[in-house]
Amino acid sequence: MVETEFPRHLHPHWPKLQENSRAWLLEKRLMPPDKVAAYADGLCYTDLVAGYYIGASDELLEAIADLSSWFFGWDDRHDRDAVHGRTAQWRRLCQGLHRTLEHPREHLDHPDPLVAGFADCVLRLYGNLGPRWNARFARHFHPVIDAYDHEFGNRRNGTVPGVAAYVELRRLTFAHWVWIDLLEPTARCELPDAVRKHPAYRAAALATQDFSAWYNDLCSLPKELAGDEVHNLGISLIQHEGMSLQEAVAEVHRRVSDCVRDFLAVEPEVLRLAAGLNDGSARGEELGNAVHSCLFNMRNWFSSVYWFHHESGRYRVESWDDQTLPPYVSDTAAPEFPGARTAGTPGIALAETDPSGGEE
């Protein structure tokens, strides 16, 4: 269905993006030089983003690509800190990320590479649309950090969330609304609330993100079973619905397919929204064109996510010497630094999150 309905696109800056991403990973010390040389290109992180945000300026695309690469590195740190019980280090990282969203410039030289790298990405992204968009981006990213912290506790306790709770949590750990926010600077237009919160626009956006999250769960299930992970839709279905592995895979596949159908069903309504906004005025034309851009790139999520998971070395667990430790991951702890605080970060209040994927 994806191959038929969603042609693949790549931003023309992609070849340079790949080269610059390798340099950024080295500069920010997010991967050791030997792992960058051996694995960075094969992980295909830049391919993923270069297919998401067609029309972005080269500078913006590089900032988004670096954020995406950073996100994978953060996810890997989360896994290794949980495996080794590095609770204090993990809590310091969460604190640093929360503070960085509010004051990125102050954290550019932070001793933890993940905090400093995040600060660099956030500062570059904040230079595109202005204070209101920046504040929204931060408002949407704070719960992502808290959701990862919630998962850290689950992992340490061996708690597999129930299916409904996991669906809710996954929409945060996948950062649904963050990636949707980034459609706007790509279109060079901040959308008003009436457009962003239009039911058709939200439904289309949510379908693309749920597809991406569930397809990731489908493809990463062997990797996460090998690593004793507890956060995967398939694992929740096995644990709480009594499904066999084969039944769980079939159910995740069904949900993935439903997301595609949901998007195709609502897409014409989003096109009508764009046409209605274009009332002949300069502002109307700008908004109509921006919605078209956002919808086009929502479409691109399907093909980009699909091909990424087939091409990236991130999920080829069968080829690893140690299936519990991906070869591209460094298993070292975060650096210690003077004056580090170890108090816990606030836990996420999952009950306050709209299970339909709603945002503030």
C-alpha positions, 0 to 999 in steps of 0.5 A: 500500500505504501509503495503504491500510494506514496511515492518516495521523495528526497530533499536535493540537499540530501548528499551534503546532509549526510556528509555534514551529519557525520561531521556534526556527530563527531564535533558534538561527540555523540558517537565515537569516531570509529563508530561514525566511520563504520556505521553512520551512513548505514544507519540512514538517519539523514535519509529519514529526515531528507524524505520528511521535510521537502521544501525546507531550507538547507539550513533548516533541514540540517538542524532537523536532521541533527535533531533526529540523529540526536534523538536516536542517540538519546534513545540509545543512552536511555537504553544503556542507562536503564540496563546498567541502572545509571539512575542518577546520570539519567536524571541529570540528563533529563534535568539538563534537557528540560533547562535547555529548552528554555535557555539553549544558548546557556547549554551549548558547552555543557559537559554532557554531549547529549545536552550540548548537542540538543542545545545546538539543535534547539537554538538553530530551530528557534531561529526560524519562526519566532517566539510563539512557535518556539514556545510551542515547540518547548511546550511539546518537547517537555512531555517527551522528556518526561515520557522517556523518564517514565519509560526509564522507570518502567524498564528498571521495574520490568513493567510492561504498560497495558495496551491503552497506556502504551498507545498514549505513552508512545505518542509522547516518546515518538514526539508526535507533535514535535515532528508536526510542529516542524512542518511549519518552518519547512513551509515558512509559515506559522499556522494559526490555531484554527488551522492547526487544530482543525479536525481534518488537519489533526487527523491527517497529522496523527495518522502519519505519526501513529503509522510511524510509531507502529511501523517502528514498533513492528520493525524494531520488535526483534531488536527489543525482544533481544534487549529485554525491552518492555516498550513495544506495542507487540510486547504489550499485546503479548503481555496483556492481551495473551497474544502469541508473537505471530498474533501480535505482529499481525495486530500491529500490522493491522494498526499500521495499515489502518493509519494509511487508510485513515490518512487517505480518507481525511486527505481530501478534507485537508485539501478542501481546507487549504482551498478555502483558506486561499481567498484571494488575499496575500495572507490567504494564499500564504496559508493555503500554500502552507497547508498544501506543503504540510500535507505533502510532507505528511504524505512523505512520512509514510514512504520515508519511514517505510524505506528507512526501516528496510534500509537502516542498519539500526534494526538488523539484529540478526547480523550483530555479534551481541544481539543485546548491544547494537554495534553502533552504540557506545556503552559508556556512561555520561561524563561526570561534572562538578556540581551535578544535581541528582534530584529526580525530574517530575514524573509525567502525568499520563492521565492529563494527556489526550489519548487521541493524540491531542495537544495543548 
